[in-house]
Amino acid sequence: MQAIDDVNNDIEDVAYMEKRLLQDGGVLPSQIENENIYDLFRITKAQNREDRPLSSYAAHAKLRRLSTEGGK
């Protein structure tokens, strides 16, 4: 049952993405259907660098910097 739910969610995700592109950007579903769906998902999920989660390496580096600056 989990696999069916996943497929249904994927179908709904695509429909929702098409809806948002139509409403926000005036892009027609027929224009989207000719594109690579994985590229569209990647593009629509893209975030500003400031909004992206830190990698574990970057988080540890930031903590080290903060701890050395706070100890001065």
mmCIF file as Biopython writes it, N, C-alpha, C and O atoms, coordinates in Angstrom:
data_model
#
loop_
_atom_site.group_PDB
_atom_site.id
_atom_site.type_symbol
_atom_site.label_atom_id
_atom_site.label_alt_id
_atom_site.label_comp_id
_atom_site.label_asym_id
_atom_site.label_entity_id
_atom_site.label_seq_id
_atom_site.pdbx_PDB_ins_code
_atom_site.Cartn_x
_atom_site.Cartn_y
_atom_site.Cartn_z
_atom_site.occupancy
_atom_site.B_iso_or_equiv
_atom_site.auth_seq_id
_atom_site.auth_asym_id
_atom_site.pdbx_PDB_model_num
ATOM 1   N N  . MET A ? 1  ? 0.809  -1.203 0.000   1.0 0.0 1  A 1 
ATOM 2   C CA . MET A ? 1  ? 0.000  0.000  0.000   1.0 0.0 1  A 1 
ATOM 3   C C  . MET A ? 1  ? 0.851  1.265  0.000   1.0 0.0 1  A 1 
ATOM 4   O O  . MET A ? 1  ? 0.453  2.279  -0.574  1.0 0.0 1  A 1 
ATOM 5   N N  . GLN A ? 2  ? 2.002  1.215  0.630   1.0 0.0 2  A 1 
ATOM 6   C CA . GLN A ? 2  ? 2.876  2.393  0.684   1.0 0.0 2  A 1 
ATOM 7   C C  . GLN A ? 2  ? 3.288  2.832  -0.717  1.0 0.0 2  A 1 
ATOM 8   O O  . GLN A ? 2  ? 3.330  4.030  -0.999  1.0 0.0 2  A 1 
ATOM 9   N N  . ALA A ? 3  ? 3.594  1.878  -1.600  1.0 0.0 3  A 1 
ATOM 10  C CA . ALA A ? 3  ? 4.024  2.207  -2.957  1.0 0.0 3  A 1 
ATOM 11  C C  . ALA A ? 3  ? 2.906  2.904  -3.724  1.0 0.0 3  A 1 
ATOM 12  O O  . ALA A ? 3  ? 3.166  3.842  -4.478  1.0 0.0 3  A 1 
ATOM 13  N N  . ILE A ? 4  ? 1.670  2.459  -3.541  1.0 0.0 4  A 1 
ATOM 14  C CA . ILE A ? 4  ? 0.537  3.099  -4.216  1.0 0.0 4  A 1 
ATOM 15  C C  . ILE A ? 4  ? 0.371  4.524  -3.713  1.0 0.0 4  A 1 
ATOM 16  O O  . ILE A ? 4  ? 0.130  5.438  -4.502  1.0 0.0 4  A 1 
ATOM 17  N N  . ASP A ? 5  ? 0.497  4.718  -2.414  1.0 0.0 5  A 1 
ATOM 18  C CA . ASP A ? 5  ? 0.404  6.060  -1.844  1.0 0.0 5  A 1 
ATOM 19  C C  . ASP A ? 5  ? 1.511  6.956  -2.392  1.0 0.0 5  A 1 
ATOM 20  O O  . ASP A ? 5  ? 1.271  8.126  -2.690  1.0 0.0 5  A 1 
ATOM 21  N N  . ASP A ? 6  ? 2.720  6.415  -2.526  1.0 0.0 6  A 1 
ATOM 22  C CA . ASP A ? 6  ? 3.833  7.193  -3.066  1.0 0.0 6  A 1 
ATOM 23  C C  . ASP A ? 6  ? 3.563  7.627  -4.499  1.0 0.0 6  A 1 
ATOM 24  O O  . ASP A ? 6  ? 3.817  8.776  -4.861  1.0 0.0 6  A 1 
ATOM 25  N N  . VAL A ? 7  ? 3.050  6.713  -5.314  1.0 0.0 7  A 1 
ATOM 26  C CA . VAL A ? 7  ? 2.737  7.042  -6.711  1.0 0.0 7  A 1 
ATOM 27  C C  . VAL A ? 7  ? 1.636  8.090  -6.772  1.0 0.0 7  A 1 
ATOM 28  O O  . VAL A ? 7  ? 1.725  9.043  -7.545  1.0 0.0 7  A 1 
ATOM 29  N N  . ASN A ? 8  ? 0.596  7.914  -5.957  1.0 0.0 8  A 1 
ATOM 30  C CA . ASN A ? 8  ? -0.488 8.899  -5.936  1.0 0.0 8  A 1 
ATOM 31  C C  . ASN A ? 8  ? 0.020  10.269 -5.498  1.0 0.0 8  A 1 
ATOM 32  O O  . ASN A ? 8  ? -0.397 11.291 -6.044  1.0 0.0 8  A 1 
ATOM 33  N N  . ASN A ? 9  ? 0.920  10.294 -4.517  1.0 0.0 9  A 1 
ATOM 34  C CA . ASN A ? 9  ? 1.489  11.564 -4.077  1.0 0.0 9  A 1 
ATOM 35  C C  . ASN A ? 9  ? 2.348  12.193 -5.166  1.0 0.0 9  A 1 
ATOM 36  O O  . ASN A ? 9  ? 2.325  13.411 -5.348  1.0 0.0 9  A 1 
ATOM 37  N N  . ASP A ? 10 ? 3.104  11.377 -5.890  1.0 0.0 10 A 1 
ATOM 38  C CA . ASP A ? 10 ? 3.918  11.903 -6.993  1.0 0.0 10 A 1 
ATOM 39  C C  . ASP A ? 10 ? 3.032  12.517 -8.078  1.0 0.0 10 A 1 
ATOM 40  O O  . ASP A ? 10 ? 3.341  13.585 -8.605  1.0 0.0 10 A 1 
ATOM 41  N N  . ILE A ? 11 ? 1.933  11.840 -8.409  1.0 0.0 11 A 1 
ATOM 42  C CA . ILE A ? 11 ? 1.000  12.358 -9.424  1.0 0.0 11 A 1 
ATOM 43  C C  . ILE A ? 11 ? 0.412  13.685 -8.952  1.0 0.0 11 A 1 
ATOM 44  O O  . ILE A ? 11 ? 0.323  14.640 -9.724  1.0 0.0 11 A 1 
ATOM 45  N N  . GLU A ? 12 ? 0.018  13.740 -7.698  1.0 0.0 12 A 1 
ATOM 46  C CA . GLU A ? 12 ? -0.547 14.974 -7.147  1.0 0.0 12 A 1 
ATOM 47  C C  . GLU A ? 12 ? 0.496  16.083 -7.089  1.0 0.0 12 A 1 
ATOM 48  O O  . GLU A ? 12 ? 0.170  17.248 -7.318  1.0 0.0 12 A 1 
ATOM 49  N N  . ASP A ? 13 ? 1.765  15.733 -6.780  1.0 0.0 13 A 1 
ATOM 50  C CA . ASP A ? 13 ? 2.840  16.725 -6.776  1.0 0.0 13 A 1 
ATOM 51  C C  . ASP A ? 13 ? 3.010  17.358 -8.147  1.0 0.0 13 A 1 
ATOM 52  O O  . ASP A ? 13 ? 3.166  18.574 -8.260  1.0 0.0 13 A 1 
ATOM 53  N N  . VAL A ? 14 ? 2.979  16.538 -9.185  1.0 0.0 14 A 1 
ATOM 54  C CA . VAL A ? 14 ? 3.123  17.052 -10.552 1.0 0.0 14 A 1 
ATOM 55  C C  . VAL A ? 14 ? 1.950  17.963 -10.888 1.0 0.0 14 A 1 
ATOM 56  O O  . VAL A ? 14 ? 2.143  19.041 -11.450 1.0 0.0 14 A 1 
ATOM 57  N N  . ALA A ? 15 ? 0.740  17.540 -10.551 1.0 0.0 15 A 1 
ATOM 58  C CA . ALA A ? 15 ? -0.444 18.361 -10.825 1.0 0.0 15 A 1 
ATOM 59  C C  . ALA A ? 15 ? -0.363 19.699 -10.081 1.0 0.0 15 A 1 
ATOM 60  O O  . ALA A ? 15 ? -0.703 20.746 -10.632 1.0 0.0 15 A 1 
ATOM 61  N N  . TYR A ? 16 ? 0.089  19.652 -8.831  1.0 0.0 16 A 1 
ATOM 62  C CA . TYR A ? 16 ? 0.202  20.878 -8.052  1.0 0.0 16 A 1 
ATOM 63  C C  . TYR A ? 16 ? 1.263  21.804 -8.643  1.0 0.0 16 A 1 
ATOM 64  O O  . TYR A ? 16 ? 1.068  23.017 -8.710  1.0 0.0 16 A 1 
ATOM 65  N N  . MET A ? 17 ? 2.385  21.227 -9.071  1.0 0.0 17 A 1 
ATOM 66  C CA . MET A ? 17 ? 3.436  22.032 -9.681  1.0 0.0 17 A 1 
ATOM 67  C C  . MET A ? 17 ? 2.913  22.706 -10.953 1.0 0.0 17 A 1 
ATOM 68  O O  . MET A ? 17 ? 3.177  23.886 -11.185 1.0 0.0 17 A 1 
ATOM 69  N N  . GLU A ? 18 ? 2.171  21.956 -11.776 1.0 0.0 18 A 1 
ATOM 70  C CA . GLU A ? 18 ? 1.599  22.537 -12.992 1.0 0.0 18 A 1 
ATOM 71  C C  . GLU A ? 18 ? 0.626  23.667 -12.643 1.0 0.0 18 A 1 
ATOM 72  O O  . GLU A ? 18 ? 0.594  24.702 -13.310 1.0 0.0 18 A 1 
ATOM 73  N N  . LYS A ? 19 ? -0.152 23.458 -11.607 1.0 0.0 19 A 1 
ATOM 74  C CA . LYS A ? 19 ? -1.103 24.484 -11.165 1.0 0.0 19 A 1 
ATOM 75  C C  . LYS A ? 19 ? -0.370 25.764 -10.767 1.0 0.0 19 A 1 
ATOM 76  O O  . LYS A ? 19 ? -0.752 26.861 -11.176 1.0 0.0 19 A 1 
ATOM 77  N N  . ARG A ? 20 ? 0.690  25.614 -9.962  1.0 0.0 20 A 1 
ATOM 78  C CA . ARG A ? 20 ? 1.447  26.789 -9.506  1.0 0.0 20 A 1 
ATOM 79  C C  . ARG A ? 20 ? 2.121  27.500 -10.676 1.0 0.0 20 A 1 
ATOM 80  O O  . ARG A ? 20 ? 2.130  28.729 -10.733 1.0 0.0 20 A 1 
ATOM 81  N N  . LEU A ? 21 ? 2.688  26.729 -11.615 1.0 0.0 21 A 1 
ATOM 82  C CA . LEU A ? 21 ? 3.336  27.340 -12.768 1.0 0.0 21 A 1 
ATOM 83  C C  . LEU A ? 21 ? 2.329  28.073 -13.637 1.0 0.0 21 A 1 
ATOM 84  O O  . LEU A ? 21 ? 2.643  29.122 -14.200 1.0 0.0 21 A 1 
ATOM 85  N N  . LEU A ? 22 ? 1.122  27.534 -13.752 1.0 0.0 22 A 1 
ATOM 86  C CA . LEU A ? 22 ? 0.077  28.190 -14.521 1.0 0.0 22 A 1 
ATOM 87  C C  . LEU A ? 22 ? -0.369 29.475 -13.836 1.0 0.0 22 A 1 
ATOM 88  O O  . LEU A ? 22 ? -0.487 30.518 -14.480 1.0 0.0 22 A 1 
ATOM 89  N N  . GLN A ? 23 ? -0.616 29.401 -12.532 1.0 0.0 23 A 1 
ATOM 90  C CA . GLN A ? 23 ? -1.094 30.562 -11.786 1.0 0.0 23 A 1 
ATOM 91  C C  . GLN A ? 23 ? -0.032 31.646 -11.659 1.0 0.0 23 A 1 
ATOM 92  O O  . GLN A ? 23 ? -0.312 32.824 -11.876 1.0 0.0 23 A 1 
ATOM 93  N N  . ASP A ? 24 ? 1.178  31.250 -11.309 1.0 0.0 24 A 1 
ATOM 94  C CA . ASP A ? 24 ? 2.224  32.227 -11.003 1.0 0.0 24 A 1 
ATOM 95  C C  . ASP A ? 24 ? 3.018  32.681 -12.223 1.0 0.0 24 A 1 
ATOM 96  O O  . ASP A ? 24 ? 3.505  33.811 -12.267 1.0 0.0 24 A 1 
ATOM 97  N N  . GLY A ? 25 ? 3.147  31.805 -13.207 1.0 0.0 25 A 1 
ATOM 98  C CA . GLY A ? 25 ? 4.019  32.141 -14.325 1.0 0.0 25 A 1 
ATOM 99  C C  . GLY A ? 25 ? 3.367  32.111 -15.687 1.0 0.0 25 A 1 
ATOM 100 O O  . GLY A ? 25 ? 4.014  32.418 -16.688 1.0 0.0 25 A 1 
ATOM 101 N N  . GLY A ? 26 ? 2.096  31.745 -15.746 1.0 0.0 26 A 1 
ATOM 102 C CA . GLY A ? 26 ? 1.423  31.691 -17.025 1.0 0.0 26 A 1 
ATOM 103 C C  . GLY A ? 26 ? 1.917  30.575 -17.934 1.0 0.0 26 A 1 
ATOM 104 O O  . GLY A ? 26 ? 1.770  30.659 -19.153 1.0 0.0 26 A 1 
ATOM 105 N N  . VAL A ? 27 ? 2.500  29.533 -17.355 1.0 0.0 27 A 1 
ATOM 106 C CA . VAL A ? 27 ? 3.018  28.410 -18.129 1.0 0.0 27 A 1 
ATOM 107 C C  . VAL A ? 27 ? 1.900  27.390 -18.315 1.0 0.0 27 A 1 
ATOM 108 O O  . VAL A ? 27 ? 1.268  26.979 -17.342 1.0 0.0 27 A 1 
ATOM 109 N N  . LEU A ? 28 ? 1.653  26.983 -19.546 1.0 0.0 28 A 1 
ATOM 110 C CA . LEU A ? 28 ? 0.604  26.018 -19.833 1.0 0.0 28 A 1 
ATOM 111 C C  . LEU A ? 28 ? 1.081  24.591 -19.576 1.0 0.0 28 A 1 
ATOM 112 O O  . LEU A ? 28 ? 2.258  24.284 -19.765 1.0 0.0 28 A 1 
ATOM 113 N N  . PRO A ? 29 ? 0.161  23.713 -19.144 1.0 0.0 29 A 1 
ATOM 114 C CA . PRO A ? 29 ? 0.548  22.315 -18.922 1.0 0.0 29 A 1 
ATOM 115 C C  . PRO A ? 29 ? 1.169  21.670 -20.163 1.0 0.0 29 A 1 
ATOM 116 O O  . PRO A ? 29 ? 2.072  20.844 -20.031 1.0 0.0 29 A 1 
ATOM 117 N N  . SER A ? 30 ? 0.712  22.024 -21.347 1.0 0.0 30 A 1 
ATOM 118 C CA . SER A ? 30 ? 1.288  21.435 -22.559 1.0 0.0 30 A 1 
ATOM 119 C C  . SER A ? 30 ? 2.758  21.824 -22.717 1.0 0.0 30 A 1 
ATOM 120 O O  . SER A ? 30 ? 3.538  21.064 -23.291 1.0 0.0 30 A 1 
ATOM 121 N N  . GLN A ? 31 ? 3.142  22.997 -22.214 1.0 0.0 31 A 1 
ATOM 122 C CA . GLN A ? 31 ? 4.545  23.404 -22.252 1.0 0.0 31 A 1 
ATOM 123 C C  . GLN A ? 31 ? 5.374  22.579 -21.263 1.0 0.0 31 A 1 
ATOM 124 O O  . GLN A ? 31 ? 6.534  22.267 -21.528 1.0 0.0 31 A 1 
ATOM 125 N N  . ILE A ? 32 ? 4.783  22.238 -20.150 1.0 0.0 32 A 1 
ATOM 126 C CA . ILE A ? 32 ? 5.478  21.482 -19.116 1.0 0.0 32 A 1 
ATOM 127 C C  . ILE A ? 32 ? 5.673  20.034 -19.538 1.0 0.0 32 A 1 
ATOM 128 O O  . ILE A ? 32 ? 6.708  19.434 -19.252 1.0 0.0 32 A 1 
ATOM 129 N N  . GLU A ? 33 ? 4.676  19.472 -20.219 1.0 0.0 33 A 1 
ATOM 130 C CA . GLU A ? 33 ? 4.722  18.055 -20.595 1.0 0.0 33 A 1 
ATOM 131 C C  . GLU A ? 33 ? 5.887  17.726 -21.512 1.0 0.0 33 A 1 
ATOM 132 O O  . GLU A ? 33 ? 6.304  16.570 -21.588 1.0 0.0 33 A 1 
ATOM 133 N N  . ASN A ? 34 ? 6.413  18.708 -22.201 1.0 0.0 34 A 1 
ATOM 134 C CA . ASN A ? 34 ? 7.549  18.478 -23.103 1.0 0.0 34 A 1 
ATOM 135 C C  . ASN A ? 34 ? 8.892  18.576 -22.387 1.0 0.0 34 A 1 
ATOM 136 O O  . ASN A ? 34 ? 9.939  18.382 -23.005 1.0 0.0 34 A 1 
ATOM 137 N N  . GLU A ? 35 ? 8.872  18.872 -21.107 1.0 0.0 35 A 1 
ATOM 138 C CA . GLU A ? 35 ? 10.106 19.051 -20.343 1.0 0.0 35 A 1 
ATOM 139 C C  . GLU A ? 35 ? 10.416 17.812 -19.514 1.0 0.0 35 A 1 
ATOM 140 O O  . GLU A ? 35 ? 9.548  16.974 -19.267 1.0 0.0 35 A 1 
ATOM 141 N N  . ASN A ? 36 ? 11.660 17.716 -19.096 1.0 0.0 36 A 1 
ATOM 142 C CA . ASN A ? 36 ? 12.089 16.634 -18.216 1.0 0.0 36 A 1 
ATOM 143 C C  . ASN A ? 36 ? 11.524 16.899 -16.819 1.0 0.0 36 A 1 
ATOM 144 O O  . ASN A ? 36 ? 11.833 17.926 -16.214 1.0 0.0 36 A 1 
ATOM 145 N N  . ILE A ? 37 ? 10.712 15.997 -16.311 1.0 0.0 37 A 1 
ATOM 146 C CA . ILE A ? 37 ? 10.025 16.211 -15.039 1.0 0.0 37 A 1 
ATOM 147 C C  . ILE A ? 37 ? 10.998 16.333 -13.879 1.0 0.0 37 A 1 
ATOM 148 O O  . ILE A ? 37 ? 10.730 17.069 -12.929 1.0 0.0 37 A 1 
ATOM 149 N N  . TYR A ? 38 ? 12.123 15.627 -13.935 1.0 0.0 38 A 1 
ATOM 150 C CA . TYR A ? 38 ? 13.098 15.704 -12.849 1.0 0.0 38 A 1 
ATOM 151 C C  . TYR A ? 38 ? 13.774 17.069 -12.818 1.0 0.0 38 A 1 
ATOM 152 O O  . TYR A ? 38 ? 14.069 17.593 -11.744 1.0 0.0 38 A 1 
ATOM 153 N N  . ASP A ? 39 ? 14.019 17.646 -13.994 1.0 0.0 39 A 1 
ATOM 154 C CA . ASP A ? 39 ? 14.559 19.006 -14.032 1.0 0.0 39 A 1 
ATOM 155 C C  . ASP A ? 39 ? 13.562 19.998 -13.464 1.0 0.0 39 A 1 
ATOM 156 O O  . ASP A ? 39 ? 13.943 20.917 -12.739 1.0 0.0 39 A 1 
ATOM 157 N N  . LEU A ? 40 ? 12.288 19.820 -13.787 1.0 0.0 40 A 1 
ATOM 158 C CA . LEU A ? 40 ? 11.262 20.718 -13.255 1.0 0.0 40 A 1 
ATOM 159 C C  . LEU A ? 40 ? 11.173 20.628 -11.733 1.0 0.0 40 A 1 
ATOM 160 O O  . LEU A ? 40 ? 11.060 21.651 -11.058 1.0 0.0 40 A 1 
ATOM 161 N N  . PHE A ? 41 ? 11.225 19.403 -11.188 1.0 0.0 41 A 1 
ATOM 162 C CA . PHE A ? 41 ? 11.210 19.254 -9.730  1.0 0.0 41 A 1 
ATOM 163 C C  . PHE A ? 41 ? 12.427 19.922 -9.106  1.0 0.0 41 A 1 
ATOM 164 O O  . PHE A ? 41 ? 12.307 20.626 -8.103  1.0 0.0 41 A 1 
ATOM 165 N N  . ARG A ? 42 ? 13.590 19.703 -9.693  1.0 0.0 42 A 1 
ATOM 166 C CA . ARG A ? 42 ? 14.818 20.292 -9.161  1.0 0.0 42 A 1 
ATOM 167 C C  . ARG A ? 42 ? 14.717 21.812 -9.163  1.0 0.0 42 A 1 
ATOM 168 O O  . ARG A ? 42 ? 15.090 22.468 -8.190  1.0 0.0 42 A 1 
ATOM 169 N N  . ILE A ? 43 ? 14.215 22.362 -10.254 1.0 0.0 43 A 1 
ATOM 170 C CA . ILE A ? 43 ? 14.112 23.815 -10.385 1.0 0.0 43 A 1 
ATOM 171 C C  . ILE A ? 43 ? 13.090 24.384 -9.405  1.0 0.0 43 A 1 
ATOM 172 O O  . ILE A ? 43 ? 13.355 25.394 -8.753  1.0 0.0 43 A 1 
ATOM 173 N N  . THR A ? 44 ? 11.930 23.748 -9.297  1.0 0.0 44 A 1 
ATOM 174 C CA . THR A ? 44 ? 10.889 24.303 -8.427  1.0 0.0 44 A 1 
ATOM 175 C C  . THR A ? 44 ? 11.219 24.145 -6.948  1.0 0.0 44 A 1 
ATOM 176 O O  . THR A ? 44 ? 10.675 24.872 -6.117  1.0 0.0 44 A 1 
ATOM 177 N N  . LYS A ? 45 ? 12.099 23.210 -6.604  1.0 0.0 45 A 1 
ATOM 178 C CA . LYS A ? 45 ? 12.484 23.026 -5.201  1.0 0.0 45 A 1 
ATOM 179 C C  . LYS A ? 45 ? 13.743 23.806 -4.823  1.0 0.0 45 A 1 
ATOM 180 O O  . LYS A ? 45 ? 14.179 23.765 -3.673  1.0 0.0 45 A 1 
ATOM 181 N N  . ALA A ? 46 ? 14.321 24.507 -5.781  1.0 0.0 46 A 1 
ATOM 182 C CA . ALA A ? 46 ? 15.558 25.245 -5.516  1.0 0.0 46 A 1 
ATOM 183 C C  . ALA A ? 46 ? 15.310 26.334 -4.473  1.0 0.0 46 A 1 
ATOM 184 O O  . ALA A ? 46 ? 14.246 26.953 -4.441  1.0 0.0 46 A 1 
ATOM 185 N N  . GLN A ? 47 ? 16.312 26.552 -3.624  1.0 0.0 47 A 1 
ATOM 186 C CA . GLN A ? 47 ? 16.213 27.553 -2.560  1.0 0.0 47 A 1 
ATOM 187 C C  . GLN A ? 47 ? 17.412 28.491 -2.622  1.0 0.0 47 A 1 
ATOM 188 O O  . GLN A ? 47 ? 18.467 28.148 -3.157  1.0 0.0 47 A 1 
ATOM 189 N N  . ASN A ? 48 ? 17.226 29.679 -2.064  1.0 0.0 48 A 1 
ATOM 190 C CA . ASN A ? 48 ? 18.356 30.588 -1.904  1.0 0.0 48 A 1 
ATOM 191 C C  . ASN A ? 48 ? 19.401 29.925 -1.025  1.0 0.0 48 A 1 
ATOM 192 O O  . ASN A ? 48 ? 19.068 29.071 -0.203  1.0 0.0 48 A 1 
ATOM 193 N N  . ARG A ? 49 ? 20.641 30.300 -1.186  1.0 0.0 49 A 1 
ATOM 194 C CA . ARG A ? 49 ? 21.717 29.716 -0.382  1.0 0.0 49 A 1 
ATOM 195 C C  . ARG A ? 49 ? 21.451 29.904 1.109   1.0 0.0 49 A 1 
ATOM 196 O O  . ARG A ? 49 ? 21.738 29.012 1.908   1.0 0.0 49 A 1 
ATOM 197 N N  . GLU A ? 50 ? 20.904 31.058 1.487   1.0 0.0 50 A 1 
ATOM 198 C CA . GLU A ? 50 ? 20.649 31.334 2.901   1.0 0.0 50 A 1 
ATOM 199 C C  . GLU A ? 50 ? 19.549 30.441 3.471   1.0 0.0 50 A 1 
ATOM 200 O O  . GLU A ? 50 ? 19.518 30.186 4.675   1.0 0.0 50 A 1 
ATOM 201 N N  . ASP A ? 51 ? 18.650 29.969 2.614   1.0 0.0 51 A 1 
ATOM 202 C CA . ASP A ? 51 ? 17.529 29.149 3.069   1.0 0.0 51 A 1 
ATOM 203 C C  . ASP A ? 51 ? 17.836 27.657 3.075   1.0 0.0 51 A 1 
ATOM 204 O O  . ASP A ? 51 ? 17.056 26.868 3.610   1.0 0.0 51 A 1 
ATOM 205 N N  . ARG A ? 52 ? 18.952 27.264 2.493   1.0 0.0 52 A 1 
ATOM 206 C CA . ARG A ? 52 ? 19.308 25.842 2.417   1.0 0.0 52 A 1 
ATOM 207 C C  . ARG A ? 52 ? 19.848 25.366 3.762   1.0 0.0 52 A 1 
ATOM 208 O O  . ARG A ? 52 ? 20.503 26.129 4.472   1.0 0.0 52 A 1 
ATOM 209 N N  . PRO A ? 53 ? 19.582 24.120 4.112   1.0 0.0 53 A 1 
ATOM 210 C CA . PRO A ? 53 ? 20.157 23.591 5.349   1.0 0.0 53 A 1 
ATOM 211 C C  . PRO A ? 53 ? 21.674 23.453 5.207   1.0 0.0 53 A 1 
ATOM 212 O O  . PRO A ? 53 ? 22.188 23.169 4.125   1.0 0.0 53 A 1 
ATOM 213 N N  . LEU A ? 54 ? 22.366 23.657 6.305   1.0 0.0 54 A 1 
ATOM 214 C CA . LEU A ? 54 ? 23.821 23.515 6.302   1.0 0.0 54 A 1 
ATOM 215 C C  . LEU A ? 54 ? 24.202 22.045 6.263   1.0 0.0 54 A 1 
ATOM 216 O O  . LEU A ? 54 ? 23.527 21.197 6.847   1.0 0.0 54 A 1 
ATOM 217 N N  . SER A ? 55 ? 25.284 21.759 5.574   1.0 0.0 55 A 1 
ATOM 218 C CA . SER A ? 55 ? 25.828 20.403 5.638   1.0 0.0 55 A 1 
ATOM 219 C C  . SER A ? 55 ? 26.403 20.204 7.033   1.0 0.0 55 A 1 
ATOM 220 O O  . SER A ? 55 ? 26.636 21.177 7.750   1.0 0.0 55 A 1 
ATOM 221 N N  . SER A ? 56 ? 26.632 18.965 7.421   1.0 0.0 56 A 1 
ATOM 222 C CA . SER A ? 56 ? 27.184 18.718 8.753   1.0 0.0 56 A 1 
ATOM 223 C C  . SER A ? 56 ? 28.568 19.356 8.878   1.0 0.0 56 A 1 
ATOM 224 O O  . SER A ? 56 ? 28.917 19.876 9.938   1.0 0.0 56 A 1 
ATOM 225 N N  . TYR A ? 57 ? 29.358 19.319 7.799   1.0 0.0 57 A 1 
ATOM 226 C CA . TYR A ? 57 ? 30.688 19.937 7.826   1.0 0.0 57 A 1 
ATOM 227 C C  . TYR A ? 57 ? 30.575 21.443 8.052   1.0 0.0 57 A 1 
ATOM 228 O O  . TYR A ? 57 ? 31.283 22.002 8.890   1.0 0.0 57 A 1 
ATOM 229 N N  . ALA A ? 58 ? 29.684 22.100 7.304   1.0 0.0 58 A 1 
ATOM 230 C CA . ALA A ? 58 ? 29.520 23.548 7.435   1.0 0.0 58 A 1 
ATOM 231 C C  . ALA A ? 58 ? 28.977 23.923 8.814   1.0 0.0 58 A 1 
ATOM 232 O O  . ALA A ? 58 ? 29.374 24.941 9.381   1.0 0.0 58 A 1 
ATOM 233 N N  . ALA A ? 59 ? 28.074 23.108 9.352   1.0 0.0 59 A 1 
ATOM 234 C CA . ALA A ? 59 ? 27.524 23.385 10.682  1.0 0.0 59 A 1 
ATOM 235 C C  . ALA A ? 59 ? 28.602 23.280 11.753  1.0 0.0 59 A 1 
ATOM 236 O O  . ALA A ? 59 ? 28.661 24.114 12.657  1.0 0.0 59 A 1 
ATOM 237 N N  . HIS A ? 60 ? 29.459 22.256 11.657  1.0 0.0 60 A 1 
ATOM 238 C CA . HIS A ? 60 ? 30.551 22.115 12.631  1.0 0.0 60 A 1 
ATOM 239 C C  . HIS A ? 60 ? 31.548 23.262 12.501  1.0 0.0 60 A 1 
ATOM 240 O O  . HIS A ? 60 ? 32.037 23.774 13.508  1.0 0.0 60 A 1 
ATOM 241 N N  . ALA A ? 61 ? 31.851 23.667 11.276  1.0 0.0 61 A 1 
ATOM 242 C CA . ALA A ? 61 ? 32.773 24.782 11.071  1.0 0.0 61 A 1 
ATOM 243 C C  . ALA A ? 61 ? 32.193 26.066 11.660  1.0 0.0 61 A 1 
ATOM 244 O O  . ALA A ? 61 ? 32.913 26.850 12.279  1.0 0.0 61 A 1 
ATOM 245 N N  . LYS A ? 62 ? 30.886 26.280 11.466  1.0 0.0 62 A 1 
ATOM 246 C CA . LYS A ? 62 ? 30.250 27.472 12.013  1.0 0.0 62 A 1 
ATOM 247 C C  . LYS A ? 62 ? 30.274 27.451 13.540  1.0 0.0 62 A 1 
ATOM 248 O O  . LYS A ? 62 ? 30.518 28.478 14.172  1.0 0.0 62 A 1 
ATOM 249 N N  . LEU A ? 63 ? 30.021 26.283 14.133  1.0 0.0 63 A 1 
ATOM 250 C CA . LEU A ? 63 ? 30.074 26.164 15.592  1.0 0.0 63 A 1 
ATOM 251 C C  . LEU A ? 63 ? 31.483 26.426 16.117  1.0 0.0 63 A 1 
ATOM 252 O O  . LEU A ? 63 ? 31.653 27.090 17.139  1.0 0.0 63 A 1 
ATOM 253 N N  . ARG A ? 64 ? 32.506 25.898 15.412  1.0 0.0 64 A 1 
ATOM 254 C CA . ARG A ? 64 ? 33.892 26.151 15.836  1.0 0.0 64 A 1 
ATOM 255 C C  . ARG A ? 64 ? 34.200 27.644 15.784  1.0 0.0 64 A 1 
ATOM 256 O O  . ARG A ? 64 ? 34.814 28.190 16.700  1.0 0.0 64 A 1 
ATOM 257 N N  . ARG A ? 65 ? 33.768 28.305 14.700  1.0 0.0 65 A 1 
ATOM 258 C CA . ARG A ? 65 ? 34.010 29.749 14.574  1.0 0.0 65 A 1 
ATOM 259 C C  . ARG A ? 65 ? 33.325 30.510 15.697  1.0 0.0 65 A 1 
ATOM 260 O O  . ARG A ? 65 ? 33.914 31.402 16.308  1.0 0.0 65 A 1 
ATOM 261 N N  . LEU A ? 66 ? 32.080 30.151 15.962  1.0 0.0 66 A 1 
ATOM 262 C CA . LEU A ? 66 ? 31.324 30.849 17.019  1.0 0.0 66 A 1 
ATOM 263 C C  . LEU A ? 66 ? 31.950 30.609 18.392  1.0 0.0 66 A 1 
ATOM 264 O O  . LEU A ? 66 ? 31.994 31.519 19.220  1.0 0.0 66 A 1 
ATOM 265 N N  . SER A ? 67 ? 32.430 29.397 18.638  1.0 0.0 67 A 1 
ATOM 266 C CA . SER A ? 67 ? 32.999 29.097 19.952  1.0 0.0 67 A 1 
ATOM 267 C C  . SER A ? 67 ? 34.338 29.821 20.148  1.0 0.0 67 A 1 
ATOM 268 O O  . SER A ? 67 ? 34.648 30.243 21.262  1.0 0.0 67 A 1 
ATOM 269 N N  . THR A ? 68 ? 35.132 29.969 19.080  1.0 0.0 68 A 1 
ATOM 270 C CA . THR A ? 68 ? 36.411 30.675 19.212  1.0 0.0 68 A 1 
ATOM 271 C C  . THR A ? 68 ? 36.182 32.176 19.317  1.0 0.0 68 A 1 
ATOM 272 O O  . THR A ? 68 ? 36.920 32.860 20.025  1.0 0.0 68 A 1 
ATOM 273 N N  . GLU A ? 69 ? 35.180 32.696 18.633  1.0 0.0 69 A 1 
ATOM 274 C CA . GLU A ? 69 ? 34.894 34.127 18.721  1.0 0.0 69 A 1 
ATOM 275 C C  . GLU A ? 69 ? 34.313 34.478 20.072  1.0 0.0 69 A 1 
ATOM 276 O O  . GLU A ? 69 ? 34.601 35.545 20.614  1.0 0.0 69 A 1 
ATOM 277 N N  . GLY A ? 70 ? 33.490 33.584 20.630  1.0 0.0 70 A 1 
ATOM 278 C CA . GLY A ? 70 ? 32.864 33.832 21.918  1.0 0.0 70 A 1 
ATOM 279 C C  . GLY A ? 70 ? 33.840 33.696 23.078  1.0 0.0 70 A 1 
ATOM 280 O O  . GLY A ? 70 ? 33.619 34.261 24.148  1.0 0.0 70 A 1 
ATOM 281 N N  . GLY A ? 71 ? 34.916 32.950 22.869  1.0 0.0 71 A 1 
ATOM 282 C CA . GLY A ? 71 ? 35.888 32.730 23.925  1.0 0.0 71 A 1 
ATOM 283 C C  . GLY A ? 71 ? 36.913 33.834 24.049  1.0 0.0 71 A 1 
ATOM 284 O O  . GLY A ? 71 ? 37.716 33.822 24.982  1.0 0.0 71 A 1 
ATOM 285 N N  . LYS A ? 72 ? 36.908 34.795 23.127  1.0 0.0 72 A 1 
ATOM 286 C CA . LYS A ? 72 ? 37.894 35.893 23.170  1.0 0.0 72 A 1 
ATOM 287 C C  . LYS A ? 72 ? 37.514 36.961 24.131  1.0 0.0 72 A 1 
ATOM 288 O O  . LYS A ? 72 ? 38.239 37.945 24.278  1.0 0.0 72 A 1 
#
